[in-house]
Amino acid sequence: MAIGSGDQIQKFGTETTVSAATPGAITNTSFSVAGDVATAPAYTAEDTADIVALFEGAFSSSPDVGGEVVLYARPMNIQGSNDAPQPDVNFEHYAIGYFPVDAVTSTQYLVLAAGFASLPNYKAGQVYEFYLRNLAGATLSSGWVLRVTARAPGPKA
């Protein structure tokens, strides 16, 4: 069956790189740090609470079979200039999805396992910082890249 004009489809916004120009390595079980996002532009939701995400990275040694890199969204400017806490081992909230990794050391290009993630929106135009937690069993090499794109349903033209 063909998708006809007016049928509901997924529409995508503009892809935004939300990692720093040269983010640091992330050891196994560790989180990325504020410096990995500080030089990147903050991501502002485009009146949608859903995103798709693309992770690009390589590991210093083969990751574990079944390993993953977890994506966190930190809401910024929730009340004035007050932000949600930065994710760490004591505050693992706002995990919005994960990238299942292959047990190879070559560069991997991965999308979220669920295909998309819902953001913890509090208000229109909510701003976010994104963090990663490496649960792959090997160090994620520096220079990884994280890109996000808004996703929303809409009619086919």
N, C-alpha and C positions, 0 to 999 in steps of 0.2 A: 504494500500500500504506500503510495506517495504522500508526502506531507504537503497539504494544500495551503493555499493562501488563507490567512486568518487562523490557521491551526497554532496551538501553543508550542513554542520552541524555547530553547535557552539562548539568551543573548549575552554577549560578553563586552565588557568595557575595555579600557586601555590597560595593557600590561605595565606594571610598575615594579622596578627593581627595588626591593626594600632592604637589601643587605648593603653593607659598606663596600667601598671600592675594593678593599683587600681585607676581608674578615679573617680573624685568627683561627688557628686550629682549635678543635673541641675534643678533648680527651673523652674516653668512654665514661658514661654516666654523668658528664658535665653539661652545663648550659652554655649557650653563647653568652657574650657579655654586652653591656651597653655600647661599648666601643665598636661592636660589630654592626650596630644600627645607627649610631650617632651621626655619621656623616651622610647617611641615606636620607632621602626625604621621608617625612612621616606619611603614612598612608591614610587617606581620608576616604571613608566609605561613600560610595556613589549612590546614596539613598537605597542601598540594598544591604542585607545582612549576610549575603553569601559571597564567597570567593572561590576561585580555583587557584591552585598554587603549583609552581614548578620549582623543584630543588635540583641543583646541579652541583655535584661534588665528588671527590675521590677520597679514599681512605689510605692511610700509611701502610696498613697490612689488611689482609682479607677480613671483612666483617663476619660476624657470626651468621650462620643460616638462621633466618627468622628475625634478624636484627632490624632496627628501625631508627628513624630520626623523627622526633616528635615536634610538632609545630605549635607554638603558643602565640596568642594575640593579647597584647597588653593594652587595655583601654587608657588613653591619655586625655588629659583635660576633662575629666569627668565632672568635676565641680570647679569651675574657674580654671586655674592652672594645676589643680591637684590630680594626680595620676593613680592608677591602680599599682600595687606593688609589682616590682620586677620579678618574674618567675625565677625560682631557685629551688633547692632541695627541700626547703621549709615552706615554700608556697608554690605548689605545683598546679594551681588552678588556671583556668583559661587555656588548657590544652584543647586545641580545636581539630586535630587530625594528626596523621603520621604518614611518613614516606617509608614503605617497606624497601629495604636495601638488598642488593644482590651480594653474594660473597666473592666479590672481585675488587681489585685495587684500581681498575681503570675508572675514568670519569663516568658517573651515572647521571642520567636525566630522568627524574622521577616526578610523578604527579601524586597527589594525595590518594591514599588507598580507597577512600570513599568517593573519590572523584571531585568532591567539593567540601567546603567547611562553612559552618554558620559562625558569624562573628558575634561576640557578646556586646551587641549594640545597646547603648543607653539613650542616645539622642540622635537626631538627624545630623549628618556630617561628622559622626564620631571619628576620632583620630586614633590610630593604632601604631604600636611598635611590635615587631615580630621577633620572636626568639626561637631557637632550636635547642632541643636536648638530644644528645647523642646516646642512643641505647643500642648501638650496632656492634659493640664488642671490640672495636678498634678505633684509633684516633682518626677523626675527620680532619683531613688536611686543610691548611689555610687556603683562602681563595675561593671558597664555596660561594654559590650565588643562590639567592632566593627571590623569586618573582611572584607577584600576586595580581589577579585580574578579577574585577567585579563580575558577578553572574546574576542574571535575573530572568524570570520567565517573561515572555511577551509573544505577541502574534507574529506569524510569518508574513512578510510583505507579499 
